[in-house]
């Protein structure tokens, strides 16, 4: 019997502990998706999956352990220096070691006894003399295993930097206890080894967009090198043609976001990241059907390579106490036809005659990810799983999408078990259909979250109202701060009552759609002014920056729980960021994003929009309590069938001829593997790193093509002839 998660009243920003003033850092007192608007198979037993060996067998995973730098200090030469050192040691031991013991190590001992701490310190950190696995024998003494502001961090690649965190956050990195979940990014966020309370704790998060799922406006230099590429499908095709695919993509994965970025996110007062990942981090198919010219269509994405960088990132998140909302951003066939789905153009997920087959593949990817993140080594780090980004409900259809969500929910909970503490919360995007239309959705489901992506930039309006109206917080930003509050605050509060946990999974401070490639390569903007004014932040006035800051604060206050899109925008070939309103990092550096997100508290009330926050509590089933997992009969009777009874955009009578795949392929297990580094490992822990597959009873095969059947290109099926007969395979 699972212990019921404690329910606490919803706590608005105003009830946070007040932020401490930081010297020199005082701040001056859409319905449609953004980012672009474009427009025979193997024989039985052979899968078209194209995945690396590390994802296949369940053998010994590759390990990559990197020890921190030595924590020994040099001896003192005089009595005075000895006394000074002893007095400093007493102060540091009292200030650092005791809090770390009671907050970091002691809670972890509920699960493990392999970690211990000495009173030695070095550059603000504490050292470990533990023996790997709790056995006998020497360990490397003096490795710095935890520290706060001013401590020296050794990265997983062997570099060092000084950790800056003015909010009492601390990192934890013990080579002998690599899955220690005791870190916290700040004083108001519980450490990873403490359950997150969605009614009490506020999500202040940021997306890591453009890292594993490429978008032209986030990584413009990659696309500028290939002017004809409009999406990752095109880009990887062109890279493969000139022989640079592996080199360029690995370089991007290795350098676009680094460990220091995650440390900076913690130091920025943030506590979550949303991590968009593609299905090709797991595998691609080398045969997704036949093109009109008779050639076999192969998915061009670099298969499997991103996974090791994703695993390393999860380790970084653990180290700095950052929780991860893992978001499956791409779906076979495309769920929205946008460039960040992998291929711009058609929607072939649950739409058209290859829609069901693509959904079958998608469920396999959801399953593999669920098996991995539900392992005890990762469950605290990944408490939320977005199973599909921005599915376009108006094309796919609400009944069809609901059928898929029920199927995915039941599959996931079959792996994790039901109730609080059993697997991640399941995040569902609102499909651009508005929060109010999701009231009472799937009552009785086990821990689902509604994710909305509100943007000013894509409302289709010219948006020329000025934002540079002064530097006084009461007037800066013009009409825009109030628009944020009136447009979003009440709807999010109502959704928390009518649906349950609701958050803004993406938003930005961009009040217009200016930015290189923001509307896609060769896209057209709707802004009524000169976009050049918004593409070089070095030219912005103090009034402009002050105005954007107030827009940010109003948006944060309106949403309460949010993930800004995105942490970082890469430079163009001109050497500057040409979509600066979309970079949280650049905004903090430039003064138009807050140094402390808690300063957003009360902003809506200050502009005359005083919306009472959700008072709670959530219904018991919504947080894994009583009734969780028992979906109401009315939902099951209407939408419980999968595949759904009908599919949109099919010719009359074609439902009986839909191509499907067969579950006869091998299971793909995600392994613990990280990129190789030049630093020689100095300690190898004997703790388990997990098999990658938490549910040993889950033995069903993955899907593959039916032997003897010919399929139409699964990414372009809408423009190709529909089948006129059902293929059942070789006789």
Secondary structure, 3 states (H helix, E strand, C coil): CCCCCCCCCCCCHHHCCCCCCCCCCCCCCCCCCCCCCCCCCCCCCCCCEECCHHHCCCCCCCCCCCCCCECCCCCCCCHHHHHHHHHHHHHHHHHHHHHHHHHHHHHHCCCCCCCCCCCCEECCEEEECCCHHHCCCCCCCCEEEEECCCCEEECCCCCEEECCCCCCCEEECCHHHCCCCCCECCCCCCCCCCCCCCCCCCCEEEECCCCCCCCCCCCHHHHHCCCCCCCHHHHHHHHHHCCCHHHHHHHHHHHCCCHHHHHHHHHCCCCEEEEEECHHHCCEECCCCECCCCCECCCCCCCCCHHHHHHHHHHHHHHHCCEEEEEECCCCCCCCCCHHHCCCCCCCCCECCCHHHHHHHHHHHHHHHHHHHCCCCCCCCCCEEECCCCCCHHHHCHHHHHHHHHHHHHHHHHHHCCCCCCCCEEEEECCCCCHHHHCCCCCCCCCEEEEECCCCCCCCCCCCCCCCCCCCCCCCCCCHHHHHHHHHHHHHHHHHHHCCCEEECCCCCCCCCCCCCCCCCCCCCCCCCCHHHHCCHHHCCHHHHHHHHHHHHHHHHHHCCEEECCCCCCCCCCCCCCCHHHCHHHHHHHCCCCCCHHHHCCHHHHCCCCCCCCCCCCCHHHHCCCCCCCCCHHHHHHHCCCCCCCCECCCCCHHHHCCCCEEEECCCCCCCCCCCCCCCCCCCCCCCCCCCCCCCCCCCCEEECCCCCCCECCCCHHHCCCCCCCCCCCC
